[in-house]
């Protein structure tokens, strides 16, 4: 092993760790967005809250937390998903997404 390789190796390992952490954060954000959309669709159709909670868990994982709020004819679902991995857990990173739809049958 050359000295140059020994010096560059930690930088390469750190770069790979950052790339993997970024990918995990991106996947968590997509899961949160998909879960929020699915839950908002369910709430707009009038599905029971328990069914919506199961859908959020199915799409975003068991660690996902959702919050439903209504305002007039609109329903908003916010989903929060923890970012996995050592860096995401240590920093307490969370992916958050919200979706708003009108209740079906309303103009």
Secondary structure by P-SEA (a helix, b strand, c coil): ccaaaaaaaaaaaaaaaaaaaaaaaaaaaaaaaaaaaaaaaaaaacccaaaaaaaaaaaccccbbbbbbbcccbbbbbbbbccccaaaaaabbbbbbbbbbcccccc
